[in-house]
Amino acid sequence: MIIDGFRQYQGLKLSETYGELVYKGVEMGAHCERGWIHKGLIELAKDYKISGQSFRLSDTSDIIRELDKNRPCITSVTVCFNGGRMNSNGAIVQKGGHLIIVSGAIRENGVLQGFIVNHPSSYSHNNWENYIVSIEDFKRSFSNAFMSFWIDK
């Protein structure tokens, strides 16, 4: 989504298919048994002349700083923002494990109320575009790791 968003912005044709990008990322070592490696995804973006930075132990104010620079972010959250909730087995769902795009922030009187996100999913009913997630749901699911992206001018 990040790569094609920037390509569209620049008036370029879209990148390869999703499957081809996944294969390319795996081949360059951007994926391991735990999932996608943030620094590896940043390296993949470089192939499309997109710069990026990885953040660890961050908070929502770090995401806001990047968004204020017009840098969309890929954040690690729990699928469907279910972090902190109890699953069907009675266990608390841990933070992170799913990558989403954060493209904007919702503020009221300067106070952060939520984020505008694109939440991809294999299940169409969980495939949300320009979805507004409350700051409470986001924080409960956010692993405190994210990436931001931009095009050098």
C-alpha positions as CSV (number, residue, x, y, z in Angstrom):
1,M,0.0,0.0,0.0
2,I,2.8,2.4,0.8
3,I,4.7,1.7,-2.4
4,D,1.7,2.0,-4.6
5,G,0.4,5.1,-2.8
6,F,3.7,6.9,-3.5
7,R,3.8,5.6,-7.1
8,Q,0.3,7.0,-7.7
9,Y,1.2,10.3,-6.1
10,Q,4.1,10.5,-8.6
11,G,2.0,9.5,-11.5
12,L,3.8,6.2,-12.0
13,K,2.3,2.8,-12.8
14,L,1.6,0.5,-9.8
15,S,4.2,-1.9,-8.6
16,E,4.1,-5.7,-9.0
17,T,1.2,-7.7,-7.7
18,Y,0.9,-8.3,-3.9
19,G,2.2,-11.8,-4.3
20,E,5.2,-10.7,-6.3
21,L,6.1,-8.1,-3.6
22,V,5.7,-10.7,-0.9
23,Y,8.0,-13.0,-2.8
24,K,10.6,-10.3,-3.3
25,G,10.5,-9.4,0.4
26,V,11.0,-13.0,1.4
27,E,13.8,-13.4,-1.1
28,M,15.7,-10.4,0.3
29,G,15.3,-11.7,3.9
30,A,12.6,-9.2,5.1
31,H,10.5,-12.0,6.5
32,C,11.2,-14.6,9.3
33,E,9.2,-17.1,11.3
34,R,7.8,-14.3,13.5
35,G,6.7,-12.2,10.5
36,W,7.9,-9.1,8.6
37,I,11.1,-7.5,9.7
38,H,10.7,-3.7,9.7
39,K,14.2,-2.9,8.5
40,G,13.7,-5.4,5.7
41,L,10.5,-3.7,4.5
42,I,12.3,-0.3,4.6
43,E,15.0,-1.9,2.4
44,L,12.4,-3.2,0.0
45,A,10.9,0.3,-0.3
46,K,14.3,1.7,-1.3
47,D,14.0,-0.4,-4.5
48,Y,11.1,2.0,-5.4
49,K,13.0,5.2,-4.3
50,I,11.1,5.4,-1.1
51,S,12.9,6.2,2.1
52,G,11.9,5.0,5.5
53,Q,12.7,4.8,9.2
54,S,12.0,2.1,11.8
55,F,10.9,3.1,15.3
56,R,10.9,0.9,18.4
57,L,9.8,1.6,21.9
58,S,7.8,4.5,20.5
59,D,4.4,6.0,21.4
60,T,1.5,7.7,19.6
61,S,3.3,11.1,19.8
62,D,6.1,9.6,17.6
63,I,3.5,8.6,15.0
64,I,2.0,12.1,15.1
65,R,5.4,13.7,14.5
66,E,5.8,11.6,11.4
67,L,2.3,12.2,10.1
68,D,2.8,15.9,10.6
69,K,5.8,15.6,8.2
70,N,3.4,14.0,5.7
71,R,4.9,10.6,6.3
72,P,2.5,7.7,6.3
73,C,3.3,5.0,8.8
74,I,3.1,1.2,9.0
75,T,2.3,0.3,12.6
76,S,2.3,-3.0,14.4
77,V,-1.1,-3.6,16.1
78,T,-3.3,-6.5,17.0
79,V,-5.6,-7.7,14.3
80,C,-8.9,-5.7,14.4
81,F,-7.5,-3.8,17.4
82,N,-8.4,-6.6,19.8
83,G,-5.3,-6.2,21.9
84,G,-6.0,-6.4,25.7
85,R,-9.3,-8.1,25.1
86,M,-10.1,-11.7,26.1
87,N,-10.1,-14.2,23.2
88,S,-12.5,-17.2,23.0
89,N,-10.0,-19.3,25.0
90,G,-10.1,-16.8,27.9
91,A,-6.6,-15.5,27.2
92,I,-5.7,-11.8,26.9
93,V,-4.8,-10.9,23.3
94,Q,-1.3,-9.5,23.1
95,K,-0.3,-6.3,21.4
96,G,1.1,-6.3,17.8
97,G,1.6,-8.9,15.2
98,H,-0.4,-7.2,12.4
99,L,0.8,-4.4,10.1
100,I,-1.6,-1.5,9.1
101,I,-1.2,1.8,7.5
102,V,-1.8,5.0,9.5
103,S,-2.4,7.9,7.2
104,G,-3.9,10.6,9.4
105,A,-4.9,11.7,12.9
106,I,-8.2,12.8,14.3
107,R,-7.8,15.7,16.8
108,E,-10.4,17.6,18.7
109,N,-9.3,20.9,20.2
110,G,-5.7,19.7,19.7
111,V,-6.2,16.4,21.6
112,L,-5.6,13.2,19.7
113,Q,-8.9,11.2,19.4
114,G,-7.8,8.5,17.0
115,F,-6.1,7.6,13.7
116,I,-7.2,7.1,10.1
117,V,-6.0,3.7,9.1
118,N,-6.1,1.1,6.3
119,H,-6.4,-2.4,7.9
120,P,-5.7,-5.1,5.4
121,S,-7.1,-8.6,5.9
122,S,-7.6,-11.9,4.1
123,Y,-11.2,-11.7,5.3
124,S,-13.2,-9.1,3.4
125,H,-15.2,-8.1,6.5
126,N,-12.0,-7.1,8.2
127,N,-10.5,-5.2,5.2
128,W,-11.0,-1.6,6.3
129,E,-10.1,1.4,4.2
130,N,-9.9,4.9,5.8
131,Y,-11.2,3.4,9.1
132,I,-11.2,5.7,12.1
133,V,-9.9,3.8,15.2
134,S,-10.2,5.4,18.6
135,I,-7.0,6.3,20.4
136,E,-8.0,3.9,23.2
137,D,-8.4,0.9,20.9
138,F,-5.2,1.9,19.0
139,K,-3.1,2.2,22.2
140,R,-4.5,-1.1,23.6
141,S,-3.3,-2.9,20.4
142,F,-0.1,-0.9,19.4
143,S,3.1,-2.8,20.0
144,N,5.1,0.5,20.1
145,A,6.9,-0.3,16.9
146,F,6.3,1.4,13.5
147,M,7.9,2.6,10.3
148,S,7.5,5.9,8.5
149,F,8.0,6.5,4.8
150,W,8.7,9.4,2.5
151,I,10.1,10.4,-0.9
152,D,13.3,12.4,-0.9
153,K,12.9,15.6,-2.8
